[in-house]
Amino acid sequence: MNSFISSLKRSFSRLFVLIPVLVSLIISPLSASALYPSDPSSVESLDPSLAGKDLQNTEYVKYDLSGKDLGGTNFTGAYFSVSTLKDSDLTGANMTNVIAYATRFDNANLTNVNLTGAELLKSVFDGVTIDGADFTDAVLDRSQQKNLCKVATGSTAESLGCSTTAAGYVPATKGQGFNPGT
């Protein structure tokens, strides 16, 4: 009988700990809409023209910025995750140190965009215009780098490291100092 009573006391004490937590969640539920809009078209409420705005260190998670005029916008340190910038005009935008993970830039205009130090892993750049864009120290998937190098010229090709991409991987041989077990 004593073990039953002690077990019952433990159960009630756990319940008394959970009740305030449950009440607080019911009264003030966590709002996920701040970073994860339930309706991606809610981006329209931001501003009809984001061109030239100072949007440093802003976050865009699952946002659809397709077709937006973002030319000259300062996105320094901004964070994009699973967002879409398809057909957007980013001409002259500052995207220094941007993190754009799994972001779609299909057919976007990246003319003269500064992407220095950007983290662009898992992002897609199909059909983009990159004349004058600076990818110095940017990190992107090797396949996307190769695709961008197909259309890159001049300083853009240099910043993408296209000369090293064209050389490809050359395995070492015995004559080049490779010593596999001797």
C-alpha positions as CSV (number, residue, x, y, z in Angstrom):
1,M,0.0,0.0,0.0
2,N,2.8,2.4,0.8
3,S,4.4,1.9,-2.6
4,F,1.0,2.6,-4.2
5,I,0.7,5.9,-2.3
6,S,4.3,7.0,-3.1
7,S,3.7,6.2,-6.8
8,L,0.5,8.2,-6.7
9,K,2.3,11.2,-5.1
10,R,5.0,11.1,-7.8
11,S,2.3,11.1,-10.5
12,F,0.5,14.1,-9.0
13,S,3.8,16.0,-8.6
14,R,4.6,15.4,-12.3
15,L,1.1,16.5,-13.2
16,F,1.4,19.7,-11.2
17,V,4.6,20.5,-13.1
18,L,3.0,19.9,-16.5
19,I,-0.2,21.9,-15.8
20,P,1.5,25.4,-15.8
21,V,3.3,24.5,-19.0
22,L,0.2,23.4,-20.7
23,V,-1.8,26.5,-19.5
24,S,1.0,28.8,-20.8
25,L,1.0,27.2,-24.2
26,I,-2.8,27.5,-24.5
27,I,-2.9,31.1,-23.4
28,S,0.1,32.2,-25.5
29,P,0.8,29.7,-28.3
30,L,4.2,29.9,-30.0
31,S,4.0,31.9,-33.1
32,A,5.8,30.3,-36.0
33,S,4.4,32.7,-38.5
34,A,7.2,35.3,-37.9
35,L,9.8,33.2,-39.7
36,Y,7.7,30.7,-41.5
37,P,4.8,32.4,-43.3
38,S,1.9,30.0,-43.8
39,D,1.1,31.8,-47.0
40,P,4.3,32.7,-49.0
41,S,2.3,35.5,-50.7
42,S,2.3,37.3,-47.4
43,V,5.7,38.7,-48.6
44,E,3.6,41.2,-50.5
45,S,2.8,42.9,-47.2
46,L,6.5,43.6,-46.6
47,D,6.8,46.4,-49.2
48,P,5.9,46.5,-52.9
49,S,9.4,47.6,-53.8
50,L,12.3,46.4,-51.8
51,A,14.8,47.9,-54.3
52,G,17.5,49.9,-52.6
53,K,16.4,49.1,-49.1
54,D,18.7,48.4,-46.2
55,L,17.8,44.8,-45.2
56,Q,20.9,43.8,-43.3
57,N,20.8,40.8,-41.1
58,T,17.2,40.0,-42.0
59,E,15.8,36.4,-42.2
60,Y,13.8,34.9,-45.0
61,V,12.7,31.3,-44.3
62,K,10.5,29.7,-46.9
63,Y,9.8,33.1,-48.5
64,D,8.8,33.5,-52.1
65,L,10.5,36.6,-53.5
66,S,10.0,35.5,-57.1
67,G,9.9,38.3,-59.6
68,K,10.7,41.0,-57.0
69,D,12.8,44.1,-57.8
70,L,15.6,43.8,-55.3
71,G,18.1,45.9,-57.2
72,G,20.6,47.8,-55.0
73,T,19.3,46.2,-51.8
74,N,21.7,45.8,-48.9
75,F,21.3,42.2,-47.8
76,T,24.6,42.0,-45.9
77,G,24.5,39.2,-43.4
78,A,20.9,38.2,-44.3
79,Y,19.7,34.6,-44.0
80,F,17.7,32.8,-46.7
81,S,16.6,29.2,-46.2
82,V,14.4,27.3,-48.6
83,S,13.4,30.5,-50.2
84,T,12.8,31.4,-53.8
85,L,14.2,34.4,-55.7
86,K,13.3,33.1,-59.2
87,D,13.1,35.8,-61.8
88,S,14.1,38.4,-59.3
89,D,16.2,41.4,-60.2
90,L,19.1,41.7,-57.8
91,T,21.2,44.0,-59.9
92,G,23.9,45.7,-57.8
93,A,22.6,44.2,-54.5
94,N,25.1,43.8,-51.7
95,M,24.9,40.1,-50.5
96,T,28.1,40.1,-48.6
97,N,28.3,37.3,-46.0
98,V,24.7,36.1,-46.9
99,I,23.7,32.6,-46.0
100,A,21.4,31.2,-48.6
101,Y,20.8,27.6,-47.9
102,A,18.6,25.6,-50.4
103,T,17.5,28.9,-52.1
104,R,16.4,29.0,-55.7
105,F,17.9,31.8,-57.9
106,D,16.6,30.4,-61.2
107,N,16.6,33.1,-64.0
108,A,17.5,35.8,-61.5
109,N,19.5,38.8,-62.6
110,L,22.7,38.9,-60.4
111,T,24.5,41.5,-62.5
112,N,27.1,43.3,-60.3
113,V,25.9,41.6,-57.2
114,N,28.5,41.3,-54.4
115,L,28.4,37.8,-53.0
116,T,31.7,38.0,-51.2
117,G,31.9,35.4,-48.4
118,A,28.4,34.1,-49.1
119,E,27.4,30.6,-48.0
120,L,25.3,29.3,-50.9
121,L,25.1,25.5,-50.3
122,K,22.3,23.6,-51.9
123,S,21.2,26.7,-53.7
124,V,20.3,26.6,-57.4
125,F,21.4,29.1,-60.0
126,D,19.9,27.8,-63.3
127,G,19.7,30.4,-66.0
128,V,21.0,33.3,-63.9
129,T,22.7,36.4,-65.3
130,I,26.0,37.0,-63.4
131,D,27.8,39.7,-65.4
132,G,30.1,41.5,-63.0
133,A,29.0,39.5,-60.0
134,D,31.7,38.9,-57.3
135,F,31.8,35.4,-55.7
136,T,35.1,35.9,-53.9
137,D,35.3,33.4,-51.0
138,A,31.7,32.3,-51.6
139,V,30.9,28.7,-50.7
140,L,28.7,26.9,-53.2
141,D,28.2,23.3,-54.4
142,R,30.8,22.2,-56.9
143,S,28.1,21.4,-59.5
144,Q,26.6,24.9,-59.2
145,Q,30.1,26.4,-59.5
146,K,30.8,24.4,-62.7
147,N,27.4,25.6,-64.2
148,L,28.1,29.2,-63.3
149,C,31.6,28.9,-64.8
150,K,30.0,28.0,-68.1
151,V,28.5,31.5,-68.4
152,A,31.0,33.5,-66.3
153,T,33.5,35.9,-67.9
154,G,36.3,38.2,-66.7
155,S,36.4,39.1,-63.0
156,T,33.3,37.0,-62.3
157,A,35.0,33.9,-63.6
158,E,38.1,34.7,-61.5
159,S,36.0,35.2,-58.3
160,L,34.3,31.8,-59.0
161,G,37.7,30.1,-59.4
162,C,36.7,28.9,-62.9
163,S,40.4,28.3,-63.9
164,T,40.8,25.7,-61.2
165,T,37.4,24.2,-61.9
166,A,38.3,23.7,-65.6
167,A,41.5,21.9,-64.6
168,G,39.4,19.3,-62.7
169,Y,40.7,16.6,-60.4
170,V,44.0,15.1,-61.3
171,P,45.0,12.2,-59.1
172,A,48.6,12.0,-57.9
173,T,50.8,9.3,-59.4
174,K,54.0,7.6,-58.1
175,G,56.1,10.1,-60.0
176,Q,54.4,13.1,-58.2
177,G,55.3,12.1,-54.7
178,F,52.4,9.7,-54.1
179,N,53.5,7.0,-51.7
180,P,50.6,4.6,-51.0
181,G,52.3,2.1,-48.7
182,T,56.0,2.2,-49.1
